[in-house]
Amino acid sequence: MAMRLEERRLGAGTGERVALVVTPESAVRVGRERLEELRHDPRPSPLDEALVAHVRAHGDADRIVVFRGHDPAGEGSWGFDPSLTDAEVDELAYRLVQSELPTYRRLVALGVFALVHVEWGPREVKAYRAATERLLSDLEEQSVPEVDADPREVAVDRVDRWVLRHLTHFYTDGFEEVFRSILLAHLASFEQRIPHLRAMVADLPDDALA
């Protein structure tokens, strides 16, 4: 998958933060082949690995990651294969979120405090929001009891549920609109998460970040 990664500044002066913007450079349609792969091997995608490597290589600054659904020229785009049924889309979105959760955890450990998806199609936004809620519900039902439990499992469970509840956001709106009306307008509220995130990440075992 050809993607362009570039950094954009948020705010100014002492309040400046970095937004890592990920833009597709070719038309990518995720379909039945990827769904079948995830059914048997829910490992993160090469894009997930490249994203983690980029963030790790560019220092320890706190940052936001923004995924664009298409590039400004309209040549690159990301979405589900339109031939998928609604049931297949629902399953694919759930399995994608499930496979991406370890990547989200690693990004949080590297200083990412928000993952914002913009310019996505309505079908993709609806499916990802529903999948995130479903996975969060599943994790809460299976939640590790903190009394007499392995503290490493408790730490991972706590971070994963926080990630699904607070970290990811999905919008059909355009990049500039979300950049101005959400990222810049609510940067201070996003930043309030940072101390809590750092405290949670400090308790994670090394193998949860591998």
N, C-alpha and C positions, 0 to 999 in steps of 0.2 A: 504494500500500500504506500503510494507516494504522498508524503505529507511534508508541509513546510512548518518549521518551528521558528518563531521569532519572538523577541521580547519587547514589551511596550510598558512604558512607565505609567503608574497610577499616582495621581496627586503630585505634590511638589514639596521641596524642603525636607524637613525631618519626617514628614508623614508619607514620603514617597515609598511606593511599593512596586513590585514587578509583576506584570501579567505575562505569562508565557502563552502565546497564541498559537494554536495548532490548526492548520488549514489544509484541507485535501487538495492535491494537485492533479488528481485524476478522478474519474467517476468510479466510485466503489459501491457495489451493491452486495449486501450481506444476505446470503440465502440458505438454501437447504444444505449445501456442502458444509458451511460453517456450523450450522445447527447440528449436523451429524457428528462433526468433530467434537463439539462441546459435550455431546451426550456421552462420549467415551473418554474424553481427555480435556477437562476444564481448565487447562493452563492458560495464562495470559498470552495475548497476541504479541507479535514482534513490535507493533506500535507501542504497546504498554512498556515493553522492555526499553525501547528507544527513548520514550518519554522519561522514564526513571533515570536512565543514563544521562540524559541532557540536564535534568534538574540537579543531579548529583555533581556533574562536571562544572556547573555554573555557581558554585558557592552555596552558602547556607542562608541566603536572604529569604525572608518569608515572602511567599508569592501566591498568586492566584493562577490557575490554569484555565484557559478558555478554549473550548473545542468548537470550531465553526463547522456548520453543516455543509457549507459550500464556499467557494472562493468568490471574490468580487466579480471576476470575469464570467463566472458560471461554467467554467470548464471542469473544475474539480468539485466533487460533491460526495457525500456519504449518506447512505440510507439503506433501508431494507429492500430486498428484491420484491418488486410489486406483484409477482406471481404468488407470493406466500399467502396462505390463508390467515385469517385473524388468529386462529388457534396457534399456528406456527409462529406468527409474529410474537404472540404473548410468551410462548415457550422460549423463543430465541432471545428476546429481551431479558427474560429472567436468567437464562444461562449466561448471557453476556455480563450482566451485572454481577452475578455470582463469581464468574471467572475474573472479573476486574477488581473485586474486593481486595485481594492481596496487594494489587498495584496501588489502590487508593491508600491502603495502610502504609505502604512504603513511601508514598508521596507525602503523606502527613508527617512521617518521621523526618522527611527532608525539608519541611517548612512550608508545605502547601496547606493553605487554610480555607480554600474554596475551589471547587471544580464546577465551572459554569459552561453549559452547552447552549450555543446560540445558532439561529438560522437552521434549525432542524425542522423536518417535516412534521405535520400534525400527527401522523401515524407513529413516527418515531418517538415524539415527545410523550404521547399518551402511553405507549407501550413501556417506555423506560420509567416513567413516573409510577405506573402500576407495578412494574417489576421490582422497583426499589421498595415500595410499600409492602409488597408480598414477601420479599426476602427479609425485610426488617421484622415483619410479623413472625416469620418462621424462626428467626434468630431469638426473638423474645420468648417464643414458646419453648425453645430449647435452651434458654438462658442458663448459664452455669451458676448454681447457687454459690454465693460468696462465702458462706460459712463452711469451714472445713474443706474448701475446694483448693485445687492447685492454683496458686496466685498467678501463674503464667497463663493458664486458661482464662481466668477471670479478666486479666489485662487485655487479652486479645478480644474476648467477647465484648468488653466495654468499649474498646476502640471501634470495632466493626459496627456496633449498633449506633455509636455516635456518628460515624461516617455516613451511614445510610440515612440517618435522621437529619443531619445538618450540613454535610459537606457538598453534596451534589445538587445541581439545579439545572432544569431543562426548559428551554424557551424556543418558540418559533420566531420571536422577534429578531430584527437585524442586529448585527454586531455593534454598530455605532449607537443605536438606541439603547441596547442593554449596557454598553460601556458607560454611557452618560447617566442613564436613569437608575441603574442598579449598582454597577461596580463603583463608580465615583460617588454617587449619592449615599451609598450604604457602606463605604469602605471602613468607616470607624466602627460600625457594628460588627463587620467581619473581623476586624482586628481584635475585638474584645475576646474572640475565641482563642487567640494564640497562647496565652498563659495556660489555659485549661488543656489545650492540645499538647503542649510541651510536657505537662505533668502526666498526662495519660501515656504518651509515647515513651516517657522515661521508664515506665513499668513493663514495656513490651520485651519479651524474650528475643534473643537474636534470631532464632529460627523463624519468628513471625515476620521478619523483615528480609528474609533471604530471597 
